[in-house]
């Protein structure tokens, strides 16, 4: 066969122009058709929410709030994002405060954390029900707190490092004021209504192996020290005293007289050798420190004329103490040297601070 020759470019140009024009017209028709196609009738899935029915049994894991993860962030889909670190940074002060809740647009108690060096705050929880009295585990990975979420009844829950929640108690007895054992395996807390509260202990993993430690009085605010003793406040009429109990052998409670002046809100120092506590002086609550025997080394850290101060908590190195300062509905958190000195304010609105490692 002989090779066919191609026609010259100029002789074929009119046909080429006609073909291109047809392709442009076809593309325009196709584009118009696609643009007018109906959208999918499938609804967009809504973000997952926390269960609102029956509360999970002790140890069950519940989903985080739909409003966000422990740090308030959300994934692009709107579902809670899982934090990659512990819920609160090491060295931060945990506390709860009544503030505007972004999930409801209403005032509600939630947990927060503040860096005492930079005074930068971040929200730790967001829920329509109040969260309060946070306590960080010794390794910093978990936060125990009391809350009315899910059932409307006050129970102990734990915020896990991955942003999920573990409910440890599930009853109507008013469970509150959690504190961790030094090894992080057990939690002590107060159980009961005002006037008849008792100190109990349970497994921190699932709320099991519960044991009552105190009875017959009104006991609250336990603090589990590195010396393996639990200090707590015992109401005595219109005043209060600090007592201690050994959770290991169930030994009877013993009263620490705190130099014959009573006291409450006890907090063990990191080394277990001193206690910070609140005591009323001249009708005004003040912050004190004392050696573990309750007698020697007692020192008042706050000024007598400008306080109404409560809820002391030690810095991880034992050199400072944070506490709640004067006020009514809105109260600041202040820090003072444990050896005494001037206090500085780190936030204007906070309660029940917990200064973990």
C-alpha positions in Angstrom: 0.0 0.0 0.0 1.1 3.5 -0.7 1.1 6.0 2.1 -1.8 8.4 2.1 -0.8 12.0 2.3 -2.4 14.3 4.9 -4.5 17.2 3.5 -2.9 20.6 4.0 -3.7 22.5 7.2 -5.4 25.4 5.5 -7.7 23.3 3.4 -8.9 21.5 6.6 -9.3 24.6 8.8 -13.0 25.3 8.1 -14.0 21.8 9.2 -11.8 22.0 12.3 -13.5 25.2 13.4 -17.0 23.7 12.9 -16.0 20.6 15.0 -14.6 22.8 17.9 -17.7 24.9 17.9 -19.8 21.7 18.3 -17.7 20.5 21.2 -18.1 23.8 23.0 -21.9 23.7 22.6 -22.0 20.1 23.9 -19.9 21.0 27.0 -22.2 24.0 27.7 -25.3 21.7 27.6 -23.7 19.1 29.8 -22.7 21.8 32.4 -26.2 23.2 32.5 -27.7 19.7 33.0 -25.3 18.9 35.9 -26.0 22.2 37.6 -29.8 21.5 37.6 -29.6 18.0 38.9 -31.5 17.6 42.3 -29.3 17.3 45.5 -29.2 14.1 47.5 -32.3 13.6 49.8 -30.3 12.0 52.6 -30.1 14.3 55.6 -26.7 15.3 57.0 -26.0 13.4 60.2 -26.2 15.5 63.4 -23.3 15.5 65.9 -23.4 12.8 68.5 -24.7 13.8 71.9 -24.3 12.5 75.4 -26.9 9.9 76.4 -29.9 11.5 78.1 -31.6 8.4 79.3 -30.6 6.1 82.2 -27.2 6.7 83.6 -24.5 4.1 82.7 -23.6 1.7 85.5 -20.4 2.3 87.5 -17.4 1.9 85.3 -19.3 2.4 82.0 -17.8 4.9 79.4 -20.0 7.6 78.2 -19.5 9.8 75.2 -18.1 13.3 75.6 -20.5 16.2 75.2 -21.5 17.2 71.7 -20.2 20.7 72.4 -16.6 19.6 72.2 -13.8 17.7 73.8 -12.0 18.4 77.0 -10.4 21.5 75.6 -13.6 22.7 73.9 -12.5 21.8 70.4 -14.5 20.0 67.8 -13.7 18.0 64.7 -14.7 19.2 61.2 -17.8 17.0 61.3 -18.9 18.7 64.5 -18.3 15.6 66.6 -16.1 15.9 69.7 -12.5 15.9 68.9 -10.2 13.6 70.9 -7.5 15.5 72.7 -4.0 14.2 72.1 -2.8 15.1 75.7 -4.2 14.9 79.2 -7.3 17.0 79.8 -5.3 19.6 81.7 -1.7 20.5 81.3 0.8 19.6 84.0 1.2 22.3 86.6 -2.1 24.0 85.8 -4.7 24.7 88.4 -8.1 23.0 88.0 -11.2 24.7 89.3 -14.9 25.1 88.6 -16.8 28.3 87.9 -20.3 29.5 87.0 -19.9 31.0 83.5 -21.8 31.2 80.2 -21.9 27.7 78.8 -21.5 27.7 75.0 -23.5 24.6 74.6 -26.6 26.1 76.1 -26.1 29.8 76.1 -26.9 29.9 79.8 -24.9 30.3 83.0 -23.6 26.9 84.2 -20.9 25.4 86.4 -18.1 23.8 84.3 -14.5 22.8 84.9 -11.6 25.0 83.8 -7.8 25.0 84.0 -5.4 27.9 84.3 -1.7 28.1 83.9 -0.6 30.0 87.0 2.5 31.4 85.3 0.8 32.8 82.2 -2.8 33.1 83.6 -4.1 31.6 80.4 -7.4 29.7 81.0 -9.0 26.9 79.0 -12.4 25.2 79.4 -12.2 21.6 80.4 -15.8 20.5 80.4 -19.0 21.7 78.8 -22.3 20.2 79.8 -25.8 21.4 80.4 -25.6 20.0 84.0 -23.2 21.5 86.6 -19.7 20.0 87.0 -17.8 20.9 90.1 -14.9 20.0 92.5 -12.3 18.6 90.2 -9.4 16.4 91.4 -6.5 15.4 89.2 -5.0 11.9 89.4 -1.4 11.7 90.6 -0.2 10.9 87.1 -2.2 13.8 85.7 -4.0 11.7 83.1 -7.5 11.7 84.8 -9.8 14.2 86.4 -12.4 13.1 89.0 -15.3 15.5 89.6 -18.8 15.5 90.8 -21.6 16.3 88.4 -25.3 16.1 87.8 -24.9 15.1 84.1 -27.0 12.3 82.6 -29.3 11.8 85.6 -29.6 15.2 87.4 -28.3 13.5 90.5 -24.9 14.3 92.0 -22.4 11.5 91.3 -18.6 11.0 90.8 -17.4 10.9 87.2 -13.9 10.8 85.7 -12.7 12.6 82.6 -10.2 10.3 80.9 -7.2 11.4 78.9 -8.9 10.6 75.6 -11.8 12.9 76.3 -14.3 10.1 77.3 -16.0 9.9 80.7 -16.3 7.1 83.2 -19.1 7.2 85.7 -18.0 5.7 89.1 -21.1 6.2 91.2 -24.8 6.0 90.2 -27.1 6.7 93.0 -29.2 9.4 94.7 -27.1 9.8 97.8 -25.2 13.0 96.8 -21.7 11.8 96.0 -19.1 14.6 96.0 -15.5 15.9 96.8 -13.3 13.2 95.3 -9.6 12.8 96.2 -7.1 10.3 94.8 -4.9 7.8 96.6 -1.2 8.4 96.2 -0.9 5.6 93.7 -4.0 6.6 91.7 -5.8 3.3 92.2 -8.4 4.5 94.7 -10.7 7.4 95.3 -12.1 8.7 98.5 -15.2 10.8 98.5 -18.1 12.1 100.6 -21.5 10.4 100.5 -24.8 11.6 101.8 -26.9 14.7 102.3 -25.8 17.7 104.4 -25.7 16.8 108.1 -25.0 13.0 107.5 -22.2 12.8 105.1 -19.6 9.9 105.4 -16.2 9.3 103.8 -16.0 6.2 101.6 -13.3 4.8 99.3 -13.6 2.9 96.0 -11.6 1.7 93.0 -10.7 4.5 90.7 -11.0 2.3 87.6 -14.7 1.3 87.9 -16.0 2.4 91.3 -15.8 -1.1 92.8 -14.7 -2.5 96.2 -16.4 0.3 98.1 -15.7 0.7 101.9 -17.1 3.2 104.4 -14.4 4.8 106.5 -16.4 7.2 108.8 -19.9 7.2 110.3 -22.1 9.0 112.8 -21.1 12.5 111.9 -21.1 15.0 109.0 -17.8 14.4 107.2 -16.7 16.1 103.9 -13.8 17.5 101.9 -11.4 14.5 102.2 -7.7 15.0 101.2 -5.6 11.8 100.7 -2.0 12.6 101.5 1.3 11.0 100.3 1.5 9.7 104.0 -1.5 7.5 103.1 -3.7 9.3 105.6 -7.0 10.9 104.7 -7.7 14.3 106.3 -11.2 15.5 106.2 -13.5 18.2 107.7 -16.0 17.1 110.4 -18.8 19.4 111.1 -19.3 20.0 114.8 -22.4 22.1 115.4 -21.8 25.5 114.0 -18.0 24.9 113.8 -15.8 22.3 112.2 -12.6 20.3 112.9 -10.0 18.5 110.9 -9.8 14.7 111.5 -7.7 12.0 109.9 -8.4 8.3 109.1 -6.2 5.5 107.9 -7.9 3.9 104.8 -5.6 0.9 104.8 -6.7 -0.7 108.0 -9.9 1.1 108.8 -8.5 2.5 112.0 -10.8 4.8 113.9 -10.7 8.5 113.0 -8.5 10.8 115.1 -9.1 14.5 115.6 -6.3 16.9 114.8 -7.0 19.8 117.1 -5.2 22.4 114.9 -4.0 24.3 117.9 -7.4 24.3 119.6 -9.1 26.5 117.0 -10.8 24.0 114.7 -10.7 24.3 111.0 -11.9 22.9 107.6 -11.0 22.4 104.0 -7.8 20.4 104.8 -5.2 19.9 102.1 -2.0 17.8 102.6 1.3 19.2 101.3 2.9 17.0 98.6 5.4 15.5 101.1 2.6 14.7 103.6 4.3 16.7 106.4 2.1 19.8 106.5 -1.6 20.7 106.2 -3.2 23.8 104.8 -6.6 24.5 106.1 -9.2 27.3 106.5 -10.2 28.6 110.0 -12.6 31.3 111.0 -10.9 34.1 112.9 -13.1 37.0 114.1 -15.9 35.8 111.8 -13.7 35.8 108.7 -12.3 32.6 107.1 -8.5 32.6 106.8 -5.9 30.3 105.3 -3.4 28.6 107.6 -0.6 26.0 107.4 0.4 23.6 110.2 2.6 20.6 110.7 1.0 17.2 110.3 0.5 16.9 114.1 -1.9 19.8 114.0 0.0 21.8 116.7 3.4 22.9 115.7 4.5 25.2 112.9 1.1 26.9 112.6 1.1 30.0 110.5 -1.6 32.3 109.1 -1.1 33.1 105.5 -3.9 35.6 104.7 -4.7 39.0 106.1 -7.3 39.1 108.9 -9.1 42.1 107.4 -9.3 41.1 103.8 -10.2 37.5 103.2 -13.2 35.2 103.7 -10.8 32.6 102.1 -11.3 28.9 101.6 -10.3 25.8 99.6 -6.5 25.8 99.9 -4.4 23.6 97.5 -0.6 23.1 97.3 1.6 23.7 94.3 3.3 20.5 93.1 6.6 21.5 94.7 5.0 22.6 97.9 6.3 26.2 97.7 2.9 27.9 97.1 -0.7 27.6 98.0 -3.7 28.6 95.9 -7.0 29.4 97.5 -10.4 31.0 96.9 -10.5 34.7 97.9 -13.2 37.0 99.1 -16.5 37.5 97.3 -20.0 36.3 97.0 -21.3 35.0 93.6 -18.0 35.6 91.9 -14.8 34.9 93.8 -11.1 35.1 92.7 -8.4 32.4 93.0 -5.2 33.7 94.6 -1.7 32.3 95.2 0.4 32.9 98.3 3.9 31.6 99.2 3.5 28.6 101.6 6.1 30.4 103.8 4.1 33.6 103.9 4.1 36.7 101.8 2.0 38.7 99.4 -0.8 37.0 97.4 -1.4 37.5 93.8 -4.7 36.9 91.9 -4.6 34.5 88.9 -8.3 34.5 88.0 -11.3 36.6 89.0 -13.9 33.8 89.0 -13.1 30.3 90.3 -14.0 27.8 93.1 -12.4 24.6 94.6 -9.0 24.9 93.0 -6.9 21.7 92.6 -3.2 22.2 91.8 -1.9 19.0 90.5 1.5 17.8 89.2 
